[in-house]
Each structure stands twice: as C-alpha cells, then as structure tokens.
Amino acid sequence: MRVALRPSTRPAGGAGLLVLALACAGGSCAPPSDSTAGGAPSGTDAAAPGPAPGEWFTDGAAAAGLGFVHFNGMSGNFYQTEIMGPGVALFDYDNDGDLDVYLVQGRTLGSDEPLMPPPDGPLTDRLYRNELQPSPDGPRLRFTDVTAESGLNPGGHGMGVAAGDIDNDGWVDLYLTGFERNRMLRNNGDGTFSDVSEESGTHDPDRWGVSASFLDYDRDGWLDLFVGNYLSFNLDTHIPCFNRSGPPDYCPPEVYRAQPDRLYRNRGDGTFVDATTEAGVAYEFGPALGVSTADFDNDGWIDIFVANDQQENQLWINRRDGTFANQAPLRGAAVGAGGGAKADMGVDAGDFDNDGDEDLFVTELVGQGSTLYVNDGAGLFEEQSMQTFVRLPSLPYTGFGTAWLDFDNDGWLDLFSVNGHVTRNMDALGPDNPFPLQQRNLLFRNRGDGRFEDVTARAGEVFRLSEVSRGAAFGDIDNDGDVDVLVGNGAGPVRLLVNRIGDRNRWVGLRLVGGTPPRDLVGARVEIVRGDGASIWRRARADGSYASAQDPRVLIGLGTSGAPVEVRVTWPSGRHEAWQDVPAGRYTTLREGGGG
C-alpha cells in the first residue's frame, strides 16, 4: 500500500511528514563525604577534559571510556523502528555506590545491506561499570565494558530500559523494551544477569515496547511494572510513505494501529500477573512513547501518565483498590492548549514551582512546541507553556528525552530536552549524512518567578552539536553533588554531559531505602525544610524522560546555604517520618522506620 501524506496530517520533523523547515533556535569540586558513594579503584584513570571558561556542561563520554556507537540498521526501506531508539540507563548494578551505564543497541532490519556499517564488536546492548575514583582535583570517571562477563546478550532491536528491584533482594534488575523483544533481566548479585522473561510472566515478544516504569501501585512493598507499547508494526506489513517533496520517508504514527499497554502486578514471589484488564488499563490506549509515575492528586497513591504520539494522553488515577481510571480529559492533561492531540514523546513529572505538587513537562513535534501542565495541587492541570516561556523556544525542535533537574543547584527545577527530527531534513541529506534527522538539544533555566529562560547558547560547546538524540538519563554520575546527563543518539555516539556548574551552590543528597537488604523506594516523596523555613519537594524516581532509567537518589540544590536541613519523607507505604539536621554537601541514606 502506498500512502501519500497530507500536510495537515503531520507538521515537520516529528514522527511523520516534513512540511516546513524551521531554523533551530539559540544557540572544581572536592569529592563528597558520601555514605552511599564510593568507587572501586582500578587501573589508569581517565578524566573528561576541563571545561572552557563559562562552560556549564562538557562531553566526558570518550575520555571516560564510553566509546559506544548506536546502530539503527537502516537499509533505505524507512522502517519505523529505525528512528525511535535508543534509550539509556543510569543505575548501580553492583551496589558500590556509583552509577553504572546501560546502553541499548539496535540490529540489522530485514535482509538488505545497511546503509551505515555497524560499529566494531558484538552488536548488542552494553553494560559499563563505573570505576569512579576520588582525587584532589575532583572525582575522576572511568568506565569498563563488562557486557561479556555480565552474561547480557538480549538480542533484538532495542528501544528502552527500565530499572528496579523486582524481588526485593537489594540488587537492581532491568526490563528491556524493543521491537519484538520486551523482556526481564534479573540481577544475580554477582555481576551477572539472567533472562527471566518467561518465568516472571513479563515476556511479550509480539509487542513494540518503548518506555516502561517500575512502580508500587498497590502499596504492597513490591514493584509492579507498566509497559508503554507503541505501534502494531512489522517488516512484512511495512507501509511506504513519502516526504511532501516526493522522496520516501518515515511514516507518521497514524498510519499504523496503536498497541495496548501492559500493567503487570508483582506477586512477591519473582513472578508477575498481567493485571491490564482487571486494573481497567486495557480499555483506553494510544501509541505510547513516554511514561511518568507520580502521585498527581496528592492522595498518597502512585498514578501513571502516558504520553501518546498524535493521540490523547492518558492520566491513570489510582483508585486505591487495584484499579485505575483515565482522567486525563477531566483533569486537563489529555491534549494541548488548542484542544487537539499532539505528538507527545518524552515526559517528566516534578515540582518546578515549589508548591508541593507534581507538574508535567512533555516534549513534542517540531511546530507544536513542548507542553507544560501546571498542577493545582489536587491533580487538575492547566497548560501554561506560553506563560512560562517554554513553548516558543521549543517550536523548532522535536523533543524526546527530558527531565526536570536543578542543574545549577539554586533550589529551582530547570528543564533539559534532547531533540532530533523523525522525518528527513532534505537540506542536510548527502553521502556523508544518510540519516539527516539532526537537531540541537535545549536547556531552560527556571527563574523562580514561574518563567523559564532559554540558556542553551550559554551551556557549552556540547550544546552546539547537532545529533539525532533520543533517550536521556539523569543522575549524579561522579557523586559530586550535581546532575549529569547521559544521552543516547540514534545512529551515533553516546554523550555524557558532565555538569560543571552545579558545584557553585550547596546541595544535599538523599538515598531513600527500605527493607532488608535495603532497596531504593521509588515513589517516596520528600519535603526539605531549609533554615529559612522554605520547603522544597522532590520525589525518588527512576522513570520519566524517554525510554530511559534515572538515578533513584534525590538531589536538592540549596543555593548559597550550607546549613543542615530538616527532611520529611512520605514513604510509598503511606508512613510519614522526619529527620533533623541532615548535613549538606554529602549523600545521606535514610531508611524507612529510622526517622522520627
């Protein structure tokens, strides 16, 4: 079947038709005294090059040993899967107190020769162990590829990765999504992983999963799993689509049917039951790309937001009885300000205005502009992307991975998004660029008055790169008290954006754990009361962004104040506890049951 795409179907640069071209807009800390952090010294160190004066972020991937290059298998047939990966993950697989790296790989699609040669070495996902070492000049990063010894060889065409401890043994497990490869990997606690997809009940080889999230939706102390599935697509039923100017191109999502999402309930014995129907999640679905879980209505139970591509979003409100109701239309989070569905890709939830509730930021298609939904405290949202100054600067971009992060540790959550077209920029097409989807990434600084400033041009040379960025994972990779960013690029090299500005302000880091052995309690809600009486709210989470897994620790910027703070925690179980005089400038582990 040959499909001619109408201009009204899809604006430029997203997962569909290119109809117009828009110009892109814009343009040393001592190691912490850290009760949870610690690297294992090994071999020769490699450090990222020092930043140029004023550079806020520098790319430290290659210097630290992350030489990974993504392969999308493109052969000139314009298969939809070529443009949607890869995701990335930051997680501590070996429990040594620093963040390790998981990178998702693609594969050859079909029988035709690929247009771009695959990278050297085995064509599989990669696991890198962080060999972080302290030094008088600050932490030094080095990574070792431990894929072979870990037993990881998931195969298939990868999309995303989620991280969480499914069996409460204190070791972080992985769920991998992809084109015909949704599967579960159990961390054996000895540096190796085992594929437990079938025995765990989460094997779903006929789906095309993208983003997934571990969450304890029934508050029984065991992590459940939500999987966002995308399109009903395979190589045999591939539909040719064309750019408006005539050449073949990638299709918009509406050409294919959406696949239902999946919700798995953890039985507590290493197995899951498919609860999609009984929980009420089976009856409404769209082409899911981004997933973020948080307590949006402040009732103490985790809800689920699903960002759908060119269809209405879902906001699954937890009914506290094992079931959910999609209330996105009622609560103002289903569509954009104009009343129509948008091409939603990445999403993150966070309290950007420090008023104690979870707001939503969603990245979208070029020409649509990203969306900021402001929460009124009861789970009702108002679209305020124009008022907050994030819509206009984002209009020239197609956004994917994103997060609320306080990159300068001033106590206000900023915004970062990675970008890349999903239809070809014909002006950039050439022999040296057969995959012309490149765009720059964006950084917005929260001014603290309800508005944001586009500071991309001031953030460093790495923000001048133009690549096909997809997944992004956020976390403190060098344990120096600020948020770094791991970026997965389609058909390109991984980037590690090392933060060089956060150490100009003070901070406090928290790891929130429970059980024996201790495990991260994602979903825990934190109120930090500063010396001046002002409060900052944050949440322990490993999901959000796009197809990626985040640092589950909570990092709070304190501005210029280095005084100890009071910490109040609402645990996923519903218990409330408080700790006094938690020190700044280090990570502190707080255990459920150990507070006042």
Buried (B, 14 or more C-beta within 10 A) or exposed (E): EEEEBEEEBBBBBBBBBBBEEEEBBBEEBBBBEBBBBBBBEEEEBBBBEEBEEEBBBBBBBBBBBBBBBBBBBBBEBBBBBBBBBBBBBBBBBBEBBBBBBBBBBBBBBBEEEBBBEBBEEEBBBBBBBBBBBBEEEBBBBBBBBBBEEBBBEBBBBBBBBBBBBBBBBBBBBBBBBBBBBBBBBBBBEEBBBBBBBEEBBBBBEEBBBBBBBBBBBBBBBBBBBBBBBBBBBBBEEBEEBBBBEEEEBBBBBBBBEBBBBBBBBBBEEBBBBBBBEEBBBBEBBBBBBBBBBBBBBBBBBBBBBBBBBBBBBBBBBBBEEBBBBBBBEEBBBBBBBEEEBBBBBBBBBBBBBBEBBBBBBBBBBBBBBBBBBBBEEEBBBBBBBEEBBBBEBBBBBBBBBBBBBBBBBBBBBBBBBBBBBBBBBBEBEEEEEBBBBBBBBBBBBBBEEEBBBBBBEBBBEBBEBBBBBBBBBBBBBBBBBBBBBBBBBBBBBBBBBBBBBBBBBBBBBBBBBBBEEBBBBBBBBBBBBBEEEEBBBBBBBBBBBBBBBBBBBBBBBBBEBBEBBBBBBBBBBEEEBBBEEBBBBBBBBBBBEEBE
